């Protein structure tokens, strides 16, 4: 009895591993599609009906509700456009019981179908059916009508044991081809044939052992004019840096605007310019104030105003008197002269009106501290335009350059955003970058370029000749030349030696534009010595504060003008098609993929 029990136990122990082995093997069965059958029916009106039958095996031990199918409505047409297909009439069927299909439209233009019951799971092998209609699936080429359809999309994340595709046509099929494998592969599928006569003409295609993310694309040719074909609906690519017509037109427009900006901001030298010969020109007089701004740019307003004051005095429109109201004070007053005003420029008339706006006498000290300096500076800048030297003032040009730079920056940022958000702006990424590159170019041109005319170039040459002259120092033994040159020395910040040269002439009364009025008591010799010691500081104070010496930019005969500040470190407070050619997997409509859920 004991031996019989032991024998039975041994037999059971021997059989248990054998019985458990198939169970473990079935637990590792992979999830797959056993059979994927697609029937494409071309209807006489040109619409395509798609019927998919999918026999899907779920892996045991993993709870799934059904399958998910994704079908794109937008497919690549060429390098610049996507082709939009209209999918409609979806009908689905699943395992016995409610199918529970849930359809939804994705943001990327994909129809998403979930077939199954979210409250029930399925296992083993199940069969699913999907039917839908497609408009604009057919295209034309030089040989006739084509149907190119990505019947098995490359987005399936499970392998496919066998795939069969059948195309039914109401008209004869002229040719067939297909490709199977990964996306963009061109390897032919296992079978591609056409057979039949009459209304049952059809083509069949087959592929086996497709791994995950492998597809099957088919193409059939139909006679020209056999069925109606609507033109494809094309949509520009949403890729920001795709090369599209928008890219070409946009960059061309930006280049044109840059040329217009260069013409608007940069100097015009159509008639060239004369070069200075190293001495004061004998032609039309170049006012020292505008000459300082023309050569040294913004920042030279203070020496330009001082030069204008002295130049008007030398020409008899102002008389300057130096006096000492007290022992410690040394002041200069400006008195309106009686010279004829026919030779005055508009800027000089405005200057005189600002200086003598209330009385015929004005303190030079009060002029530099309380006069409306900003209007004076703006008046000098405007004089460059009134004289015909510049097309606009540098202040206006800087404002225009800033406005243009901001406009280009806003347009660039807007296009960059739209290139990612709207398909109609595909390729706008390159245009946006071009617009953003224009920002510093416009800002630099507006801030540093000089809107010079040809007349301004000649005037700068004459001013450059004056600058060369004052760099050589004050003329000796010629009071007239000394007085004539002194305003330009003030304008170009080179007047350091002029007060000592002018002092003896001032003491002898040889300067009709500058006189010394001595006040006070004491012995005559003492007063003369004190007066001689104070004449140079008096003349020195005409510039309000001499600019610190700094190297002058350029030399006589220079042909350009840099835009840095020059002349003075002091300044007034100004403020501040669906087919053709070879075919690969993924061409045409259809495609997509899916998996379990």
HULIN-V921332 format. One record per residue. N is the residue number from 0. RES is the residue in three letters. PHI is phi as a letter, one per 30 degrees, with the letter a starting at -180 (NA if undefined). Layout:
n=N res=RES phi=PHI
n=N res=RES phi=PHI
This chain:
n=0 res=UNK phi=NA
n=1 res=UNK phi=d
n=2 res=UNK phi=d
n=3 res=UNK phi=d
n=4 res=UNK phi=d
n=5 res=UNK phi=d
n=6 res=UNK phi=d
n=7 res=UNK phi=d
n=8 res=UNK phi=d
n=9 res=UNK phi=d
n=10 res=UNK phi=d
n=11 res=UNK phi=d
n=12 res=UNK phi=d
n=13 res=UNK phi=d
n=14 res=UNK phi=d
n=15 res=UNK phi=e
n=16 res=UNK phi=d
n=17 res=UNK phi=d
n=18 res=UNK phi=d
n=19 res=UNK phi=d
n=20 res=UNK phi=d
n=21 res=UNK phi=d
n=22 res=UNK phi=d
n=23 res=UNK phi=d
n=24 res=UNK phi=d
n=25 res=UNK phi=d
n=26 res=UNK phi=d
n=27 res=UNK phi=c
n=28 res=UNK phi=d
n=29 res=UNK phi=d
n=30 res=UNK phi=d
n=31 res=UNK phi=a
n=32 res=UNK phi=c
n=33 res=UNK phi=d
n=34 res=UNK phi=b
n=35 res=UNK phi=b
n=36 res=UNK phi=c
n=37 res=UNK phi=b
n=38 res=UNK phi=c
n=39 res=UNK phi=c
n=40 res=UNK phi=c
n=41 res=UNK phi=d
n=42 res=UNK phi=d
n=43 res=UNK phi=e
n=44 res=UNK phi=d
n=45 res=UNK phi=j
n=46 res=UNK phi=d
n=47 res=UNK phi=c
n=48 res=UNK phi=c
n=49 res=UNK phi=c
n=50 res=UNK phi=b
n=51 res=UNK phi=c
n=52 res=UNK phi=b
n=53 res=UNK phi=b
n=54 res=UNK phi=c
n=55 res=UNK phi=c
n=56 res=UNK phi=c
n=57 res=UNK phi=d
n=58 res=UNK phi=d
n=59 res=UNK phi=d
n=60 res=UNK phi=i
n=61 res=UNK phi=b
n=62 res=UNK phi=d
n=63 res=UNK phi=b
n=64 res=UNK phi=c
n=65 res=UNK phi=l
n=66 res=UNK phi=c
n=67 res=UNK phi=b
n=68 res=UNK phi=b
n=69 res=UNK phi=c
n=70 res=UNK phi=b
n=71 res=UNK phi=d
n=72 res=UNK phi=c
n=73 res=UNK phi=c
n=74 res=UNK phi=b
n=75 res=UNK phi=d
n=76 res=UNK phi=c
n=77 res=UNK phi=a
n=78 res=UNK phi=d
n=79 res=UNK phi=b
n=80 res=UNK phi=b
n=81 res=UNK phi=c
n=82 res=UNK phi=c
n=83 res=UNK phi=c
n=84 res=UNK phi=c
n=85 res=UNK phi=c
n=86 res=UNK phi=c
n=87 res=UNK phi=a
n=88 res=UNK phi=i
n=89 res=UNK phi=d
n=90 res=UNK phi=b
n=91 res=UNK phi=b
n=92 res=UNK phi=b
n=93 res=UNK phi=b
n=94 res=UNK phi=e
n=95 res=UNK phi=e
n=96 res=UNK phi=j
n=97 res=UNK phi=d
n=98 res=UNK phi=d
n=99 res=UNK phi=i
n=100 res=UNK phi=d
n=101 res=UNK phi=b
n=102 res=UNK phi=c
n=103 res=UNK phi=a
n=104 res=UNK phi=c
n=105 res=UNK phi=d
n=106 res=UNK phi=d
n=107 res=UNK phi=d
n=108 res=UNK phi=i
n=109 res=UNK phi=b
n=110 res=UNK phi=d
n=111 res=UNK phi=c
n=112 res=UNK phi=c
n=113 res=UNK phi=c
n=114 res=UNK phi=c
n=115 res=UNK phi=k
n=116 res=UNK phi=c
n=117 res=UNK phi=d
n=118 res=UNK phi=c
n=119 res=UNK phi=b
n=120 res=UNK phi=c
n=121 res=UNK phi=b
n=122 res=UNK phi=b
n=123 res=UNK phi=i
n=124 res=UNK phi=c
n=125 res=UNK phi=b
n=126 res=UNK phi=c
n=127 res=UNK phi=b
n=128 res=UNK phi=b
n=129 res=UNK phi=b
n=130 res=UNK phi=b
n=131 res=UNK phi=a
n=132 res=UNK phi=c
n=133 res=UNK phi=b
n=134 res=UNK phi=c
n=135 res=UNK phi=i
n=136 res=UNK phi=d
n=137 res=UNK phi=d
n=138 res=UNK phi=b
n=139 res=UNK phi=c
n=140 res=UNK phi=b
n=141 res=UNK phi=d
n=142 res=UNK phi=c
n=143 res=UNK phi=l
n=144 res=UNK phi=c
n=145 res=UNK phi=b
n=146 res=UNK phi=c
n=147 res=UNK phi=c
n=148 res=UNK phi=b
n=149 res=UNK phi=d
n=150 res=UNK phi=d
n=151 res=UNK phi=c
n=152 res=UNK phi=d
n=153 res=UNK phi=d
n=154 res=UNK phi=c
n=155 res=UNK phi=d
n=156 res=UNK phi=c
n=157 res=UNK phi=b
n=158 res=UNK phi=d
n=159 res=UNK phi=b
n=160 res=UNK phi=d
n=161 res=UNK phi=b
n=162 res=UNK phi=b
n=163 res=UNK phi=b
n=164 res=UNK phi=b
n=165 res=UNK phi=b
n=166 res=UNK phi=c
n=167 res=UNK phi=c
n=168 res=UNK phi=b
n=169 res=UNK phi=d
n=170 res=UNK phi=b
n=171 res=UNK phi=e
n=172 res=UNK phi=c
n=173 res=UNK phi=d
n=174 res=UNK phi=a
n=175 res=UNK phi=b
n=176 res=UNK phi=a
n=177 res=UNK phi=a
n=178 res=UNK phi=b
n=179 res=UNK phi=b
n=180 res=UNK phi=k
n=181 res=UNK phi=d
n=182 res=UNK phi=e
n=183 res=UNK phi=i
n=184 res=UNK phi=d
n=185 res=UNK phi=c
n=186 res=UNK phi=d
n=187 res=UNK phi=d
n=188 res=UNK phi=d
n=189 res=UNK phi=d
n=190 res=UNK phi=b
n=191 res=UNK phi=b
n=192 res=UNK phi=b
n=193 res=UNK phi=b
n=194 res=UNK phi=a
n=195 res=UNK phi=j
n=196 res=UNK phi=b
n=197 res=UNK phi=i
n=198 res=UNK phi=d
n=199 res=UNK phi=c
n=200 res=UNK phi=e
n=201 res=UNK phi=a
n=202 res=UNK phi=b
n=203 res=UNK phi=b
n=204 res=UNK phi=b
n=205 res=UNK phi=a
n=206 res=UNK phi=b
n=207 res=UNK phi=b
n=208 res=UNK phi=h
n=209 res=UNK phi=d
n=210 res=UNK phi=d
n=211 res=UNK phi=d
n=212 res=UNK phi=i
n=213 res=UNK phi=c
n=214 res=UNK phi=b
n=215 res=UNK phi=b
n=216 res=UNK phi=c
n=217 res=UNK phi=b
n=218 res=UNK phi=b
n=219 res=UNK phi=b
n=220 res=UNK phi=c
n=221 res=UNK phi=c
n=222 res=UNK phi=d
n=223 res=UNK phi=d
n=224 res=UNK phi=i
n=225 res=UNK phi=d
n=226 res=UNK phi=b
n=227 res=UNK phi=d
n=228 res=UNK phi=b
n=229 res=UNK phi=d
n=230 res=UNK phi=d
n=231 res=UNK phi=d
n=232 res=UNK phi=d
n=233 res=UNK phi=c
n=234 res=UNK phi=b
n=235 res=UNK phi=e
n=236 res=UNK phi=d
n=237 res=UNK phi=d
n=238 res=UNK phi=d
n=239 res=UNK phi=d
n=240 res=UNK phi=c
n=241 res=UNK phi=d
n=242 res=UNK phi=c
n=243 res=UNK phi=b
n=244 res=UNK phi=d
n=245 res=UNK phi=e
n=246 res=UNK phi=d
n=247 res=UNK phi=d
n=248 res=UNK phi=d
n=249 res=UNK phi=d
n=250 res=UNK phi=d
n=251 res=UNK phi=d
n=252 res=UNK phi=d
n=253 res=UNK phi=d
n=254 res=UNK phi=d
n=255 res=UNK phi=d
n=256 res=UNK phi=d
n=257 res=UNK phi=d
n=258 res=UNK phi=d
n=259 res=UNK phi=d
n=260 res=UNK phi=d
n=261 res=UNK phi=d
n=262 res=UNK phi=d
n=263 res=UNK phi=d
n=264 res=UNK phi=c
n=265 res=UNK phi=d
n=266 res=UNK phi=d
n=267 res=UNK phi=c
n=268 res=UNK phi=b
n=269 res=UNK phi=d
n=270 res=UNK phi=c
n=271 res=UNK phi=i
n=272 res=UNK phi=a
n=273 res=UNK phi=d
n=274 res=UNK phi=c
n=275 res=UNK phi=d
n=276 res=UNK phi=c
n=277 res=UNK phi=j
n=278 res=UNK phi=b
n=279 res=UNK phi=d
n=280 res=UNK phi=d
n=281 res=UNK phi=c
n=282 res=UNK phi=d
n=283 res=UNK phi=e
n=284 res=UNK phi=d
n=285 res=UNK phi=c
n=286 res=UNK phi=e
n=287 res=UNK phi=d
n=288 res=UNK phi=d
n=289 res=UNK phi=e
n=290 res=UNK phi=d
n=291 res=UNK phi=d
n=292 res=UNK phi=d
n=293 res=UNK phi=d
n=294 res=UNK phi=d
n=295 res=UNK phi=c
n=296 res=UNK phi=i
n=297 res=UNK phi=e
n=298 res=UNK phi=j
n=299 res=UNK phi=c
n=300 res=UNK phi=d
n=301 res=UNK phi=d
n=302 res=UNK phi=d
n=303 res=UNK phi=d
n=304 res=UNK phi=d
n=305 res=UNK phi=d
n=306 res=UNK phi=d
n=307 res=UNK phi=d
n=308 res=UNK phi=e
n=309 res=UNK phi=d
n=310 res=UNK phi=d
n=311 res=UNK phi=d
n=312 res=UNK phi=d
n=313 res=UNK phi=d
n=314 res=UNK phi=d
n=315 res=UNK phi=j
n=316 res=UNK phi=d
n=317 res=UNK phi=b
n=318 res=UNK phi=c
n=319 res=UNK phi=c
n=320 res=UNK phi=b
n=321 res=UNK phi=c
n=322 res=UNK phi=a
n=323 res=UNK phi=b
n=324 res=UNK phi=d
n=325 res=UNK phi=b
n=326 res=UNK phi=d
n=327 res=UNK phi=d
n=328 res=UNK phi=d
n=329 res=UNK phi=b
n=330 res=UNK phi=c
n=331 res=UNK phi=b
n=332 res=UNK phi=c
n=333 res=UNK phi=c
n=334 res=UNK phi=c
n=335 res=UNK phi=d
n=336 res=UNK phi=d
n=337 res=UNK phi=c
n=338 res=UNK phi=d
n=339 res=UNK phi=d
n=340 res=UNK phi=c
n=341 res=UNK phi=d
n=342 res=UNK phi=c
n=343 res=UNK phi=d
n=344 res=UNK phi=d
n=345 res=UNK phi=e
n=346 res=UNK phi=d
n=347 res=UNK phi=d
n=348 res=UNK phi=d
n=349 res=UNK phi=d
n=350 res=UNK phi=d
n=351 res=UNK phi=d
n=352 res=UNK phi=d
n=353 res=UNK phi=d
n=354 res=UNK phi=d
n=355 res=UNK phi=c
n=356 res=UNK phi=d
n=357 res=UNK phi=b
n=358 res=UNK phi=b
n=359 res=UNK phi=d
n=360 res=UNK phi=b
n=361 res=UNK phi=b
n=362 res=UNK phi=d
n=363 res=UNK phi=d
n=364 res=UNK phi=d
n=365 res=UNK phi=d
n=366 res=UNK phi=d
n=367 res=UNK phi=d
n=368 res=UNK phi=c
n=369 res=UNK phi=b
n=370 res=UNK phi=d
n=371 res=UNK phi=d
n=372 res=UNK phi=d
n=373 res=UNK phi=d
n=374 res=UNK phi=e
n=375 res=UNK phi=d
n=376 res=UNK phi=d
n=377 res=UNK phi=d
n=378 res=UNK phi=d
n=379 res=UNK phi=d
n=380 res=UNK phi=d
n=381 res=UNK phi=d
n=382 res=UNK phi=d
n=383 res=UNK phi=d
n=384 res=UNK phi=d
n=385 res=UNK phi=d
n=386 res=UNK phi=d
n=387 res=UNK phi=i
n=388 res=UNK phi=d
n=389 res=UNK phi=c
n=390 res=UNK phi=d
n=391 res=UNK phi=a
n=392 res=UNK phi=d
n=393 res=UNK phi=d
n=394 res=UNK phi=d
n=395 res=UNK phi=d
n=396 res=UNK phi=d
n=397 res=UNK phi=d
n=398 res=UNK phi=d
n=399 res=UNK phi=d
n=400 res=UNK phi=d
n=401 res=UNK phi=d
n=402 res=UNK phi=d
n=403 res=UNK phi=d
n=404 res=UNK phi=d
n=405 res=UNK phi=d
n=406 res=UNK phi=d
n=407 res=UNK phi=d
n=408 res=UNK phi=d
n=409 res=UNK phi=d
n=410 res=UNK phi=d
n=411 res=UNK phi=d
n=412 res=UNK phi=d
n=413 res=UNK phi=d
n=414 res=UNK phi=d
n=415 res=UNK phi=d
n=416 res=UNK phi=d
n=417 res=UNK phi=d
n=418 res=UNK phi=d
n=419 res=UNK phi=c
n=420 res=UNK phi=c
n=421 res=UNK phi=b
n=422 res=UNK phi=d
n=423 res=UNK phi=d
n=424 res=UNK phi=c
n=425 res=UNK phi=d
n=426 res=UNK phi=i
n=427 res=UNK phi=d
n=428 res=UNK phi=e
n=429 res=UNK phi=d
n=430 res=UNK phi=d
n=431 res=UNK phi=d
n=432 res=UNK phi=d
n=433 res=UNK phi=d
n=434 res=UNK phi=d
n=435 res=UNK phi=d
n=436 res=UNK phi=d
n=437 res=UNK phi=d
n=438 res=UNK phi=e
n=439 res=UNK phi=d
n=440 res=UNK phi=d
n=441 res=UNK phi=d
n=442 res=UNK phi=d
n=443 res=UNK phi=d
n=444 res=UNK phi=d
n=445 res=UNK phi=d
n=446 res=UNK phi=d
n=447 res=UNK phi=c
n=448 res=UNK phi=d
n=449 res=UNK phi=c
n=450 res=UNK phi=d
n=451 res=UNK phi=d
n=452 res=UNK phi=c
n=453 res=UNK phi=d
n=454 res=UNK phi=d
n=455 res=UNK phi=d
n=456 res=UNK phi=d
n=457 res=UNK phi=d
n=458 res=UNK phi=d
n=459 res=UNK phi=d
n=460 res=UNK phi=d
n=461 res=UNK phi=d
n=462 res=UNK phi=d
n=463 res=UNK phi=d
n=464 res=UNK phi=d
n=465 res=UNK phi=d
n=466 res=UNK phi=d
n=467 res=UNK phi=d
n=468 res=UNK phi=d
n=469 res=UNK phi=d
n=470 res=UNK phi=d
n=471 res=UNK phi=d
n=472 res=UNK phi=j
n=473 res=UNK phi=d
n=474 res=UNK phi=d
n=475 res=UNK phi=c
n=476 res=UNK phi=h
n=477 res=UNK phi=b
n=478 res=UNK phi=d
n=479 res=UNK phi=d
n=480 res=UNK phi=d
n=481 res=UNK phi=d
n=482 res=UNK phi=d
n=483 res=UNK phi=d
n=484 res=UNK phi=d
n=485 res=UNK phi=e
n=486 res=UNK phi=e
n=487 res=UNK phi=d
n=488 res=UNK phi=d
n=489 res=UNK phi=d
n=490 res=UNK phi=d
n=491 res=UNK phi=c
n=492 res=UNK phi=i
n=493 res=UNK phi=b
n=494 res=UNK phi=c
n=495 res=UNK phi=d
n=496 res=UNK phi=c
n=497 res=UNK phi=d
n=498 res=UNK phi=e
n=499 res=UNK phi=d
n=500 res=UNK phi=d
n=501 res=UNK phi=d
n=502 res=UNK phi=e
n=503 res=UNK phi=e
n=504 res=UNK phi=d
n=505 res=UNK phi=d
n=506 res=UNK phi=d
n=507 res=UNK phi=d
n=508 res=UNK phi=i
n=509 res=UNK phi=d
n=510 res=UNK phi=c
n=511 res=UNK phi=d
n=512 res=UNK phi=c
n=513 res=UNK phi=b
n=514 res=UNK phi=b
n=515 res=UNK phi=c
n=516 res=UNK phi=c
n=517 res=UNK phi=d
n=518 res=UNK phi=b
n=519 res=UNK phi=k
n=520 res=UNK phi=b
n=521 res=UNK phi=k
n=522 res=UNK phi=d
n=523 res=UNK phi=d
n=524 res=UNK phi=d
n=525 res=UNK phi=d
n=526 res=UNK phi=d
n=527 res=UNK phi=d
n=528 res=UNK phi=d
n=529 res=UNK phi=d
n=530 res=UNK phi=d
n=531 res=UNK phi=d
n=532 res=UNK phi=d
n=533 res=UNK phi=c
n=534 res=UNK phi=d
n=535 res=UNK phi=d
n=536 res=UNK phi=d
n=537 res=UNK phi=e
n=538 res=UNK phi=d
n=539 res=UNK phi=d
n=540 res=UNK phi=d
n=541 res=UNK phi=d
n=542 res=UNK phi=d
n=543 res=UNK phi=i
n=544 res=UNK phi=a
n=545 res=UNK phi=d
n=546 res=UNK phi=d
n=547 res=UNK phi=d
n=548 res=UNK phi=d
n=549 res=UNK phi=b
n=550 res=UNK phi=e
n=551 res=UNK phi=d
n=552 res=UNK phi=d
n=553 res=UNK phi=i
n=554 res=UNK phi=b
n=555 res=UNK phi=d
n=556 res=UNK phi=i
n=557 res=UNK phi=d
n=558 res=UNK phi=c
n=559 res=UNK phi=b
n=560 res=UNK phi=b
n=561 res=UNK phi=d
n=562 res=UNK phi=c
n=563 res=UNK phi=d
n=564 res=UNK phi=d
n=565 res=UNK phi=b
n=566 res=UNK phi=i
n=567 res=UNK phi=a
n=568 res=UNK phi=c
n=569 res=UNK phi=c
n=570 res=UNK phi=a
n=571 res=UNK phi=d
n=572 res=UNK phi=d
n=573 res=UNK phi=c
n=574 res=UNK phi=i
n=575 res=UNK phi=c
n=576 res=UNK phi=NA
n=577 res=UNK phi=d
n=578 res=UNK phi=b
n=579 res=UNK phi=j
n=580 res=UNK phi=i
n=581 res=UNK phi=d
n=582 res=UNK phi=b
n=583 res=UNK phi=b
n=584 res=UNK phi=d
n=585 res=UNK phi=j
n=586 res=UNK phi=d
n=587 res=UNK phi=i
n=588 res=UNK phi=d
n=589 res=UNK phi=i
n=590 res=UNK phi=i
n=591 res=UNK phi=i
n=592 res=UNK phi=l
n=593 res=UNK phi=l
n=594 res=UNK phi=l
n=595 res=UNK phi=d
n=596 res=UNK phi=b
